[in-house]
Amino acid sequence: MRTVSFGWTGAEVGAVGFGAWSLSGAYGDVDEEVALATIDAALEAGTTMIDTADAYGLGHNEKLVGRALAGRRDRVFLATKVGWMGGESKPAIDGRPERMQAALEASLARLGVDHVDLWYLHRRDPNVPIEETVGGMAALVEQGKARFLGLSEVGPSSLRRANAVHPIAALQSEYSLFTREPEQTVMPVTRELGIAFVAFCPLSRGLLSGSAELQGEDDWRREWPRFSPSALAANLERVSPLQRVAAARGATSAQIALAWLCARGVIPIPGTRTPSRVVENAAAAAISLGEDEIAELDAAFPPGAAVGERYGAEHARLLDAST
């Protein structure tokens, strides 16, 4: 897989990364051996950036990733996160600086490593100044337990304030053909400061693959507005322009959606639960879209093209509205 520069850091990572959350119950149960085989397939396909979090599966995901990376830590740019508490059903954020040391040490123990390459704040705690949270995280960089710091789903003001305390290497936000709001909010700031932009849910939780089949009663997407029966049907219909571009290329819709992100200088981290799909996603790094194809997709998926909000009320309240 071709590599790209990771912002100002000097590090090089594969153009398409892997988000491991889906291997810990996000869409339903996953057989442990299949999950390990999926991570192995990602590495064999040239993926170097693996993204996890202490909240995914309440620690299960970090343990799984650690098991998969045993003996080959040096092949991976490893990222994890801190701050999300309470799981998916009743989420809460804790960004107190005094809990950062124990939180990262627990993550390192589960991962079986002595440091992570990138340590994100999963969400900004509205009750703690972001300067204090990032200051607490920065102490772990000084100890050599994290190489770089990142933020997830913060607004422009929070990003600037955090960066003034300690250089921020990456911003991770939801970004895809169906979620283009960051283009007008945080992306100008990341470009100005040389911060890498990492796109989670780059396939809009499966919608842009054109077949977002819900996986049982425990599939958390059932709670999301874009996956209500009427919205889901409408959103899948809206994928047809993407499917046309993909068919002309002999590619899948998912590959073209990822290639569109790569063309914008973004590092997507799609998640999947099967080895075959992770190989398919990784192959998107080799697709170079023409200007006419990019313009066609831009026009077909303007901001607001998706039907329904991306989060329900319980999760939306955790978003940073700073401008």
CORQUITA-V806323 format. One record per run of one state. SS is the DSSP state (H for helix, E for strand, L for the rest). FROM is the first residue (numbers start at 1). TO is the last residue. Records with the same first field share a line. If there is no record, write none. Layout:
SS: FROM-TO + FROM-TO
This chain:
L: 1-2 + 6-6 + 10-11 + 15-15 + 17-17 + 20-20 + 26-27 + 29-31 + 45-48 + 52-55 + 70-72 + 76-76 + 83-83 + 86-91 + 94-96 + 112-115 + 122-129 + 143-145 + 153-155 + 166-167 + 175-175 + 177-178 + 180-180 + 184-186 + 194-195 + 201-203 + 210-219 + 224-224 + 228-228 + 238-239 + 250-252 + 264-266 + 269-274 + 287-290 + 301-312 + 317-323
E: 3-5 + 12-14 + 16-16 + 18-19 + 25-25 + 28-28 + 49-51 + 77-82 + 84-85 + 92-93 + 116-121 + 146-152 + 168-174 + 176-176 + 179-179 + 196-200 + 267-268
H: 7-9 + 21-24 + 32-44 + 56-69 + 73-75 + 97-111 + 130-142 + 156-165 + 181-183 + 187-193 + 204-209 + 220-223 + 225-227 + 229-237 + 240-249 + 253-263 + 275-286 + 291-300 + 313-316
